Amino acid sequence: MQPVRIAAAHEWVSAYTGSEQVFEAIANVFPEADLFALTHEPGVELDLGGRSITTTFLDRPSLRNRRGLTLPLMPLAWRALGKRDYDLVISSHHAFAHANRLASGGTQLCYVHTPARYVWNPEIDERGDDAWMTPARGVLRAVDRRITRRVDSYAANSTAVQRRIAQHWGREARVIHPPVRVEYFGAQRPTDPTRDYVLGFGRWIGYKQLDKVIRVAERAGLPVKIAGRGPERKRLELAASAAVVPVELIESPDDEQLRSLYQNARCLVFPTVEDFGMVPVESLAAGTPVIAVADGGALDTIEDGKTGLLAVSDDEDELAHLVARAGSINADTCSVAAQRFSLDRFRTAISAWVAEYAPDA
């Protein structure tokens, strides 16, 4: 018998964030797979067992971070790789990764972080509001729907994304939650955490609403720590200087710093509607409850009243009211609940999915 040829494809490797961690995990479940991506930012290292990533014509400094401009070119970039004869391809998708033709005649499975939000749900992400997108959106939607015919099976990272796949593409999908490093964030928990500040964590970009976390902490009368990095540092500095409570900005915390920030916070405030959201699960693993909006991935990860508190909207007064109640949430309950999202469970679910559609892989 000929060995099964496997490939894994990802949109862009630009930072070590959620979708890149999923791609890394898929690559490690299949150590024999060849790896592909639209672009790979120099210096972003993934644990890929020494394998390199084959990229496309979009992988050049002038284009890597201009995804609003290059979005219409992404299906073409995948096509430019040509038809390949892989027996199995697993795509990690949040734009047009399922457009690849790597499995010509083989099995194409697609793990979906979301159907392209710029195209289908611009109300979720302000980056989809570019002026050119409005007239182009109809064409891109038609192209995207047509591409779905090539895919044998879809998996979604949350029930919210599962619903979007059904609504936008008319396809069914199973839910396989992403892998989160719950063991790491749950380790070395302090016996007497300080619980004396509100925490916000994420990329410092507009739709993460970290400035809102500062205002919520103000209303709750608590200090706030904002961790992460990104292009909107200046805006957060202005919000911090205007606040009437102490605000600390922690740029690019390492893993140990981040674990300590989670473990000692009164709560994580997470006002963003995410497709899944690894940050809330990391917080739960650390034993810290999450205050979030009852939408998107939070409906899968937060048990209202048990591991956190869910707000009807991102209204700052409502979120501040829930911060005041965060002390009623049991830390051990949070940590135990986070185990549902471990790397081992992800590996088991991905392997079972592949075995169903490509049993010889």
Secondary structure, 3 states (H helix, E strand, C coil): CCCCCEEEEEEEECCCCHHHHHHHHHHHHCCCCEEEEEEECCCCCCCCCCCCEECCCCCCCCCCCCHHHHHHHHHHHHHHCCCCECCEEEEEECCCHHHCCCECCCEEEEEECCCCHHHHCCCCCHHHHCCCHHHHHHHHHHHHHHHHHHCCEEEECCHHHHHHHHHHHCCCEEECCCCCCHHHHHCCCCCCCCCCCEEEECCCCHHHCHHHHHHHHHHHCCCEEEEECCCCHHHHHHHHHHCCCCEEEEECCCHHHHHHHHHHCCEEEECCCCCCCHHHHHHHHCCCCEEEECCCCHHHHCCECCCEEEECCCCHHHHHHHHHCHHHCCHHHHHHHHHHHCHHHHHHHHHHHHHHHCCCC
